[in-house]
């Protein structure tokens, strides 16, 4: 019972957060970001020097761009 409530709350909280595309200076970073936005997914590109704590608190998932 508790697992179900935890999952539902986590899902609701994560819906409001964007996916982060980590810019590792590859050629496809902008294409990945555009594809996500075209699918209606809130996404944001971040530098690969972003501190882990900031990433952990600010997104629902990460995609590592090329590089």
KAFENWO-V459188 format. One record per residue. N is the residue number from 0. RES is the residue in one letter. PSI is psi as a letter, one per 30 degrees, with the letter a starting at -180 (999 if undefined). OMEGA is omega in whole degrees, 0 to 359 (999 if undefined). NEAR is the number of other ideal C-beta (glycine too) atoms within 10 Angstrom. Layout:
# KAFENWO-V459188
n=N res=RES psi=PSI omega=OMEGA near=NEAR
n=N res=RES psi=PSI omega=OMEGA near=NEAR
This chain:
# KAFENWO-V459188
n=0 res=X psi=e omega=182 near=5
n=1 res=X psi=e omega=180 near=6
n=2 res=X psi=e omega=180 near=7
n=3 res=X psi=e omega=179 near=8
n=4 res=X psi=e omega=179 near=9
n=5 res=X psi=e omega=181 near=10
n=6 res=X psi=e omega=181 near=10
n=7 res=X psi=e omega=179 near=10
n=8 res=X psi=e omega=179 near=10
n=9 res=X psi=e omega=180 near=11
n=10 res=X psi=e omega=180 near=10
n=11 res=X psi=e omega=180 near=9
n=12 res=X psi=e omega=183 near=10
n=13 res=X psi=f omega=180 near=12
n=14 res=X psi=f omega=184 near=9
n=15 res=X psi=f omega=182 near=8
n=16 res=X psi=k omega=179 near=14
n=17 res=X psi=l omega=166 near=16
n=18 res=X psi=k omega=176 near=17
n=19 res=X psi=k omega=171 near=22
n=20 res=X psi=j omega=183 near=23
n=21 res=X psi=k omega=183 near=18
n=22 res=X psi=j omega=176 near=20
n=23 res=X psi=g omega=174 near=12
n=24 res=X psi=h omega=174 near=10
n=25 res=X psi=l omega=183 near=14
n=26 res=X psi=f omega=187 near=9
n=27 res=X psi=g omega=183 near=12
n=28 res=X psi=e omega=182 near=19
n=29 res=X psi=e omega=177 near=13
n=30 res=X psi=e omega=177 near=13
n=31 res=X psi=e omega=180 near=19
n=32 res=X psi=e omega=180 near=20
n=33 res=X psi=e omega=179 near=11
n=34 res=X psi=e omega=179 near=13
n=35 res=X psi=e omega=180 near=17
n=36 res=X psi=e omega=177 near=12
n=37 res=X psi=f omega=177 near=8
n=38 res=X psi=f omega=179 near=8
n=39 res=X psi=g omega=181 near=6
n=40 res=X psi=k omega=178 near=13
n=41 res=X psi=j omega=183 near=13
n=42 res=X psi=l omega=182 near=18
n=43 res=X psi=k omega=177 near=14
n=44 res=X psi=k omega=179 near=15
n=45 res=X psi=l omega=177 near=17
n=46 res=X psi=l omega=180 near=9
n=47 res=X psi=f omega=177 near=11
n=48 res=X psi=g omega=181 near=7
n=49 res=X psi=k omega=181 near=15
n=50 res=X psi=k omega=181 near=8
n=51 res=X psi=e omega=180 near=7
n=52 res=X psi=e omega=178 near=8
n=53 res=X psi=e omega=179 near=11
n=54 res=X psi=e omega=183 near=13
n=55 res=X psi=e omega=185 near=9
n=56 res=X psi=f omega=190 near=9
n=57 res=X psi=f omega=185 near=13
n=58 res=X psi=l omega=177 near=20
n=59 res=X psi=f omega=178 near=16
n=60 res=X psi=l omega=180 near=11
n=61 res=X psi=l omega=172 near=14
n=62 res=X psi=k omega=179 near=15
n=63 res=X psi=j omega=178 near=14
n=64 res=X psi=l omega=182 near=22
n=65 res=X psi=l omega=177 near=12
n=66 res=X psi=999 omega=999 near=12
